[in-house]
Amino acid sequence: MQQLAAFEHARDRFRDEGIIVVAASTDPRERAAETVEKHGLTLPVGYGLPVIETARKLGAFYEERRGILQATGFVIRPDQRIAVAQYSSGPIGRLVWQDVLGLVQYTKKQAG
C-alpha cells in the first residue's frame, strides 16, 4: 500500500497531465477503508474483488498458501488499450508513479 500512498502524493502532477489513478482490492470494505484512512487516500479505491476470479481475469499471480493476489498494475491509454501491464510475483516489481508519469509525458511528446 505504500505505492498507493506515493501515487497519492503525486496526485497534482497526475492531474496536470490528465492522468486518472484508481485502485482495486480484494480486501473487504472495512479493511479497504482502513487503508484509505491510514494513507490519506483521495483516489478511488474499489474493494471486495473476488480473489480467484480476479486472478484469472487479470492473469495476476495468486499465492495459494496465503490466499492473496500479488500486485498487478496497468496503464490504460485514452483509447482503452493497455499501454503497460505489470505483474508481480512477489514483494517487488510494482508500478511507480515516476515511471507512469514519465511514460505518459513521453507518449504525449511523441504524439505532439
Backbone hydrogen bonds, N-H to C=O, Kabsch-Sander energy under -0.5 kcal/mol:
donor,donor_aa,acceptor,acceptor_aa,energy
5,A,1,M,-1.8
6,A,2,Q,-2.1
7,F,3,Q,-2.4
8,E,4,L,-2.5
9,H,5,A,-2.1
10,A,6,A,-1.1
11,R,8,E,-1.7
14,F,10,A,-2.2
15,R,11,R,-2.8
16,D,12,D,-2.4
17,E,13,R,-1.0
17,E,14,F,-0.7
18,G,14,F,-0.6
18,G,15,R,-1.4
19,I,14,F,-2.8
21,V,19,I,-0.5
23,A,44,P,-2.4
25,S,46,G,-0.7
32,A,28,P,-2.5
33,A,29,R,-2.6
34,E,30,E,-1.8
35,T,31,R,-2.0
36,V,32,A,-2.5
37,E,33,A,-2.5
38,K,34,E,-3.0
39,H,35,T,-2.1
40,G,36,V,-0.7
40,G,37,E,-0.8
41,L,36,V,-2.2
46,G,23,A,-3.2
48,G,27,D,-2.9
49,L,25,S,-2.3
54,T,50,P,-2.5
55,A,51,V,-2.4
56,R,52,I,-2.3
57,K,53,E,-2.5
58,L,54,T,-2.6
59,G,55,A,-1.8
60,A,55,A,-1.0
62,Y,60,A,-0.5
63,E,61,F,-0.6
63,E,68,I,-3.5
64,E,62,Y,-1.0
67,G,63,E,-1.6
68,I,63,E,-1.6
70,Q,61,F,-2.8
73,G,86,Q,-2.4
75,V,84,V,-2.4
76,I,74,F,-0.5
77,R,81,R,-3.3
80,Q,77,R,-2.2
83,A,75,V,-3.2
83,A,81,R,-0.5
84,V,75,V,-1.5
86,Q,73,G,-3.2
88,S,71,A,-2.4
88,S,86,Q,-0.5
90,G,92,I,-0.5
99,D,96,V,-0.5
100,V,96,V,-2.0
101,L,97,W,-2.8
102,G,98,Q,-2.4
103,L,99,D,-2.5
104,V,100,V,-2.3
105,Q,101,L,-2.6
106,Y,102,G,-2.5
107,T,103,L,-2.8
108,K,104,V,-2.5
109,K,105,Q,-2.1
110,Q,106,Y,-2.4
111,A,107,T,-1.9
112,G,108,K,-1.7
